Amino acid sequence: RKWASPAALECCEGGGVYDLTGVCYHLGSSLEAGHYVAAVKGPNDQWWECNDEHCVRVDAHDVPSGRTPTVRWHEGTGTPGMSQTAYVLVYHRRQER
């Protein structure tokens, strides 16, 4: 099942706006088995996918939809029972200017 997360959240009146700055994806059949990959927002709003010691630039539009390179590759393996889902979403409060 595909998931989606907003690039920004507005919390209750006066609560501020929170921007998505990180996503941890789980690739595997259960929480006890599989692999974790992270997408993190770096300087200048550039997104990076971090898979162990390998980091590659990714398009910002691919992060909330779970379409980063490792997640897409894993999806293409067609292994039954394997999932590629967002496990943790990280948001930071936007600073007032």
N, C-alpha and C positions, 0 to 999 in steps of 0.2 A: 504494500500500500504506500503510495506517495504521501509525503508530508510537505507542509509549507509553513514558513514562519515569516512574520512581517519583518522588514528591515528596520522598522521603528515602531515603538509602542507608546501610546499616550496613556498614562495612568491617571485615574480619577482627577477631578477638577483640582488644579493647583499642584498636582503630583509630579509634573514634569514629563519630558519626553525621553525615552530610552532607545538607544541605537544598538542594533545587533553588532557585536564585535568578535564573536567566536561561536563555533559550532563543533561539537565532538560527535562524530558519527561512529556507530557500531556496525561492523561488518561480520556477520556470523550467525550461527544457528541458535545461540543462547548467550546470556551474559557471562556464562562460565567458559564459553568457547568463542573464538573469533579474534578480531583485530580492531583496534581503535585508530581513527584518523581524525585530525583536527583541521579546521579552516579558521584562520585568525586574520583580523584586520590590522594591517601594519600602518606605518607612516603614509601620509598622502592618500589615505583611504584605499590602499592596495590590499587585496585579499591574497592570502597564501594558504595552500594546502600542505600540511605537515604530516608526513607518513614516515615514522621512525626518523632517520637522519636525512631524509629527502624532503626538500621544500620546493614547491613550484608555484608560480603566479597563477591565479585563477580569476575568472571573470566574476565580478560582484553579483551578476544576475544568476550565476550557477550555484551560489552558496545557499540561499534560502530554499531553493528547490532540490538540493541534494544532488546536483549534477556535476560535482567536482571530478577530476580525472580518475582518482582511485575508486570512488564510489561508482562511477560509470563502468569502469573495467570490471569491478566485482559483480555488478548487476548483469553484465554480459556473459559471465561464466555459466549462468543458468543452473547453478547447483541447487537442487531441491532443499527447501527448508532454510535457505540462507536469506538473511535480511540485511538491508542497508538503511538504517534509520538514524535519525538524530537522537542522540542520547542526552546531551546537555546543550542548552542554548545560553550564551552569555550576553548580557546587555549592560551597557554603561549609560548613566544618566547624562544627557546632553547639557552642556554648560550654557547658561544664559549669556547672551552677548549684549 
